[in-house]
Amino acid sequence: MKTKNYSSAPLPFQGQKRRFVKQFIEVIKKRPGQVYVDLFGGSGLLSHVAKSTHPDAQVIFNDYDNFSQRLSNIPKTNILLSDLRELNKGINPDAKLSDSQRERVLKRIKQENGFVNYITLSSSLLFAMQYVKSFDDLSKSTFYNKVKMSDYNADGYLSGVDIVKDDYRNVYSAFKDQPGVVFLIDPPYLSTDCSSYENYWRLKDYLDVMLCLYDNSYVYFTSNKSNIVELCEWIETNTGGKNPFNGAVTQTMSVSPTYNTSYTDMMIYKYI
């Protein structure tokens, strides 16, 4: 049975590559890989698109942010959101909740046992681009009536994809010598809000990822705010170091997360 081709992740996820899906498909069609390794799997969107585009290829999704746990709990999340819709009935869409309405919502959420999808709740209750990962943080926030009116569904989203959860360096080491491997590399962006990711990233961590680019086929994502391309060019020019982006092709896209902020998203790819 043919599964749905998703053009965006089935659950809210900060930094997913939905804007680059069409370009990404064209890039991986240029020279099909036998193995695609999604080192920083995030929402799994790159893994899903790679598998949908090349069904016979092996696709490895490194579930760096434990997104599969959120997917497996969609039925539970849908029940909670259904109850929140009922509680917010009569409130205008996007309207700010009063103190009493907010307390009513918090009381319902507090009744949940076990896993709670706070990232999805953030999308349903908080101002745009705000995310929290705990009840304590949620309880300190201003609420708005932004609950999605239909249920979430992820049927077939990661069908045929191999899921692992490990340090990206271990995953890279396990597959770097595989013939026909293409690494999909979308680390948390430097100098960009990464509040919903699992780890804090320093400059050293960001630079360490460059080691996965040397002598490999890759599709790499960054933004102009990182200045990583310029840094690698400077290192090559002034120290004689090897620039991992030599011979690579860059595609860009302007992104405006809010009405007064913008940056340039970059997809850089290279086949060897």
C-alpha positions in Angstrom: 0.0 0.0 0.0 1.4 3.4 -1.0 1.9 5.6 2.1 1.4 9.3 2.3 4.3 11.6 1.3 4.6 14.2 4.0 5.9 17.7 3.1 6.2 18.6 6.7 6.6 16.8 10.0 3.3 15.4 11.4 3.9 17.1 14.7 5.2 20.6 15.5 9.0 20.7 15.5 11.4 23.7 15.7 13.7 23.9 12.8 12.2 21.2 10.6 13.2 21.5 6.9 9.7 21.7 5.3 10.7 24.8 3.3 13.5 22.9 1.7 11.6 19.7 0.8 11.2 20.3 -2.9 14.9 21.3 -3.3 16.0 18.4 -1.2 14.2 15.9 -3.3 15.8 17.3 -6.5 19.3 17.1 -4.8 19.0 13.5 -3.8 17.6 12.6 -7.2 20.8 13.9 -8.8 22.8 10.9 -7.6 20.7 8.3 -5.6 22.5 6.9 -2.6 22.4 3.3 -1.4 22.4 4.5 2.2 21.1 7.8 3.7 22.2 8.5 7.3 20.3 11.3 9.0 22.8 12.1 11.7 20.6 14.7 13.5 17.2 13.2 12.8 15.2 15.9 14.4 11.6 15.6 13.2 12.6 12.7 10.8 11.4 14.8 7.8 14.6 14.3 5.9 14.6 10.6 6.6 11.0 10.3 5.5 11.6 12.2 2.2 14.7 10.2 1.5 12.8 6.9 1.9 9.8 8.2 -0.1 12.1 9.3 -2.9 14.3 6.2 -2.9 12.2 3.3 -1.5 15.0 0.8 -2.1 17.7 2.7 -0.2 18.5 2.1 3.4 17.6 5.1 5.5 19.0 5.6 9.0 17.1 8.1 11.3 19.2 9.0 14.4 16.4 10.0 16.7 18.5 12.7 18.3 15.6 14.5 19.9 13.4 11.4 20.7 10.8 12.4 18.2 9.6 8.8 17.8 8.3 9.0 21.4 6.2 11.9 20.5 4.9 10.1 17.4 4.0 6.9 19.4 2.0 9.1 21.9 -0.1 10.8 19.2 -3.3 9.0 20.3 -2.8 10.2 23.9 -1.9 13.7 22.7 -5.1 13.8 20.5 -7.3 13.0 23.5 -5.7 15.8 25.6 -6.1 18.3 22.8 -9.7 17.3 22.3 -10.4 18.0 25.9 -8.6 21.4 25.6 -10.8 22.3 22.6 -13.9 21.6 24.7 -12.5 23.7 27.5 -11.8 26.6 25.1 -15.1 26.4 23.3 -16.5 29.8 22.7 -13.1 31.5 22.9 -12.0 33.2 19.7 -9.1 31.6 17.8 -5.7 33.0 18.9 -7.4 35.0 21.7 -5.6 35.3 25.0 -7.0 33.1 27.8 -8.1 34.7 31.0 -6.6 33.7 34.3 -9.6 31.4 35.1 -9.5 29.8 31.6 -5.7 29.3 31.9 -6.1 27.6 35.3 -8.7 25.3 33.9 -6.4 24.3 31.1 -3.5 23.7 33.5 -5.7 21.6 35.7 -6.6 19.3 32.8 -2.9 19.0 31.7 -1.9 18.2 35.3 -4.2 15.2 35.2 -2.0 13.5 32.6 0.0 10.4 33.7 3.3 9.6 32.1 4.4 11.2 28.9 3.1 14.7 27.9 4.0 16.2 24.6 4.9 19.7 25.8 6.3 20.8 22.4 2.9 20.1 20.7 1.2 21.8 23.7 3.4 24.8 23.2 2.2 25.1 19.6 -1.4 24.8 20.9 -1.2 27.3 23.7 1.8 29.7 23.4 2.7 32.6 21.3 4.3 31.8 17.9 7.8 30.2 18.1 7.7 29.7 21.9 8.4 26.2 23.2 8.6 24.7 26.6 9.5 21.2 27.7 8.0 20.9 31.2 4.8 21.6 33.2 6.7 24.1 35.4 7.7 26.1 32.4 4.3 25.8 30.8 2.6 27.0 34.0 4.6 30.3 33.9 3.5 31.1 30.3 0.6 33.2 28.9 -1.9 31.1 27.0 -3.7 31.6 23.7 -6.4 29.6 22.1 -4.4 28.0 19.3 -5.4 24.4 19.7 -5.4 22.6 16.3 -9.0 21.8 15.3 -8.2 18.4 13.8 -6.3 15.4 15.2 -2.7 14.7 14.5 -1.8 11.7 12.4 1.6 10.2 11.4 0.5 7.0 9.7 3.4 5.6 7.6 5.6 8.5 8.4 8.7 6.5 9.3 7.7 3.3 7.5 10.8 1.4 6.3 13.2 3.8 8.1 15.7 2.3 10.5 15.6 4.2 13.8 18.6 4.5 16.1 19.4 6.8 19.0 23.0 7.4 19.7 25.7 10.1 19.7 26.0 11.3 16.1 29.7 10.6 16.1 29.0 6.9 16.8 26.4 6.7 14.0 28.8 8.4 11.6 31.6 6.0 12.5 29.3 3.0 12.0 28.4 4.1 8.4 31.2 6.2 7.1 32.8 3.3 5.2 29.6 2.0 3.6 29.5 2.2 -0.2 27.1 4.7 -1.6 26.4 6.5 1.7 25.1 10.0 1.8 25.1 11.8 5.1 22.1 14.1 5.9 23.5 16.7 8.4 21.2 19.1 10.0 22.7 20.0 13.5 21.1 22.6 15.8 21.9 26.0 14.3 24.6 28.1 15.9 23.3 31.6 16.9 19.7 30.6 16.4 17.1 29.7 18.9 17.4 26.0 19.7 15.3 26.0 22.9 13.4 22.8 22.0 16.4 20.7 21.3 17.8 18.2 23.8 21.4 19.5 24.0 23.1 22.8 24.4 25.5 23.6 21.5 28.8 25.4 21.8 31.0 26.6 18.9 33.3 23.6 19.4 30.4 21.2 19.1 29.3 22.9 15.9 32.8 22.8 14.4 33.2 19.1 15.3 30.4 18.3 12.9 32.6 19.5 10.1 34.7 16.3 10.5 31.7 14.4 9.0 31.9 16.4 5.8 35.4 15.6 4.7 35.7 13.0 1.9 32.0 12.2 2.1 28.8 12.8 0.1 26.6 15.0 2.1 23.6 17.3 2.3 24.3 19.8 5.0 22.0 22.5 6.5 23.0 25.7 8.2 22.1 29.4 8.2 24.0 32.6 7.4 23.9 33.5 11.1 26.4 30.7 11.8 29.0 32.2 9.4 30.4 28.7 9.1 31.1 28.9 5.4 33.1 32.1 5.8 35.0 30.6 8.7 36.0 27.6 6.7 37.1 29.8 3.8 39.1 31.9 6.2 40.8 28.9 7.7 41.7 27.6 4.3 43.1 30.9 3.1 45.0 31.8 6.2 46.2 28.5 7.7 46.2 26.2 4.7 43.5 24.0 6.3 41.1 21.9 4.2 37.8 23.5 3.4 35.0 20.8 3.5 32.8 23.0 1.3 35.2 23.0 -1.7 33.3 21.8 -4.7 29.9 21.9 -2.9 26.8 23.6 -4.2 24.8 26.0 -2.0 21.1 26.7 -2.2 19.6 29.5 0.0 16.2 30.5 1.2 15.1 33.6 3.2 13.2 32.8 6.4 11.2 35.3 8.5 10.2 33.6 11.8 8.6 36.9 12.9 7.6 40.1 11.2 10.8 41.9 12.2 13.4 39.1 12.1 14.8 37.2 9.2 17.8 35.1 8.2 19.0 33.0 5.3 18.6 29.2 5.4 21.3 27.3 3.5 21.4 23.8 2.0 24.9 22.7 0.9 25.5 19.5 -0.9 28.4 17.6 -2.4 28.8 14.2 -4.0 32.1 12.4 -4.3 
